[in-house]
């Protein structure tokens, strides 16, 4: 009957459907069957010496029959309860299949989700017999938006709905289903060659502004989009071109100092919540390839990063990183690493970061915002569980960027992943 298990840190949160009672039930069934058969055998083979003994035996057989009926009734109730519990688990966790019989489901979604048998039958290497589409389990909770996303003309232009796609992703509907339409193309006129592109201003005309409040980078530079992106699209006049090469506080580590700590050299890296891609640009100047993970929250981050000649990854932090184990020399993360919610959610993220970082690789926490001392202690305890070596560790305070004069706690650290056996 099994169990559904969610691994959380060193402990487990388990939904046990029948594992706790199945053994007792099986023993009860076995005992009932054996007892009934023994009494039946006794009844057919025993010759009673008097009428009173026969009546007693007949009465005992009736009692056994009643017990067997009661046992069968109990087993049916247990089976019914198990099915109800399984349904409750599905509703609680969101693991519910999309009902393709619903008339409101877009036809293209039905086509995509159909199982497609392999033309040559079973594959001898993988053992699979059909291709199954991959869609996030939480998509069922946003079936209406998903159908809207999949409502288009096949082989025609896709609707200009990237903001709808992002809304689905932020609701946990990830990965999204593929579509059979042509994405809107924005002419990329005037792109500069690499590496000149790293620090040349990006034209307003080569990105899509649909679904956004601002329609120019000048408008975005006047906003605080996040703790790590204040004027981050101004590559000439702002402070963005000084990041990682000029320290503004003790929490700001210089990029060359961190690279010098790398064991075996730093060649490829991953930047989580990398804003406009400046960290990747500085690393590119040092012949290090960095992939920048970001969404387009209030700004065209992905197109801007690509215009600089860098590699953007449009992915939420709720999704498993699409990389193999132990491949990155360095993972860089700032306050964008804070996913909020329950501590277990952050633990899952940290374990995934540890998975993709090679032994001896560096985890660079860059001005990670700690809302209070308790959060700093929780983060410290979590890091200590991984056994990372602290190469740099600085806790500092800064005035809040909102100008209220309140001091905020920030942690900056360079940590080295240990070799585990």
Protein Blocks (a to p, Z undefined) as FASTA:
>chain_A
ZZadddehjbccdddfklmmmmmmmmmmmmmmmmmmmmmmmmmmpccfbfklmmmmmmmm
mmmmmmmmmmmmmmmmmmmmmmmmmmmmmmmnopacddfkbmklcfklmmmmpccddfkl
pafklopabdcddddfklmmmmmmmmmmmgccehiacddfkkmmmmmmmnopacdddddd
dddddddehiacdfklmmgccdfklccfehiabfcfklmmmpcfbfklghklbmklmmml
mgokacfbfklccfklmmmmpghiafbdcdehklnommmmmmmmnopacddddddehiaf
klmmmmnopacddddfkbccfbdehkbfbdcddfklpnghjfklmmmmmmmmmmmpcghi
acddehiacfbfklmmmmmmmmmmnopacfbdcddddddfklnopacddddddddddddZ
Z
